[in-house]
Amino acid sequence: MSHYHCVITDARCQVRLGIHEFERHAPQDILVSVKLFFPFRSVGHIRHIGDTVDYEPLRNFIHSWGERPHVPLIEGLLDELVTVSFSDPRVDRVKASIRKTAIFEEIEEIGVGLDTTRSEWDILCQRRD
């Protein structure tokens, strides 16, 4: 099946994030990438923004992380990102990652990622409830 995709690559954001004491003193830089897949047949001819998945609400959601209180685990942000990514019912697969860029001197980036379908995500979310 052919898929159309919408992508945000390396959105920069400063977030209060981490479990280490030194991470609690100031926000740190992260890079957020997300790719939303939806069946090409679900959009047909794309002529208007309503014909496709609008990336701006997702961009605004990521940007809002800079205003939130401290988050201990990066996995919590990833969970929220994937959940919001599935808010458009046409999206049937999400590939997302969040990377810290200045956490350890000897490591360029460290982070987490997930590639999941809507049906797999729904099952995972049901198990957690």
Secondary structure, 3 states (H helix, E strand, C coil): CCEEEEEEEEEEEEECECCCHHHHCCCEEEEEEEEEEEEHHHCCCCCCHHHCCCCHHHHHHHHHHHHCCCECCHHHHHHHHHHHHCCCCCCCEEEEEEEECCCCCCCCCEEEEEEEEHHHHHHHHHHHC
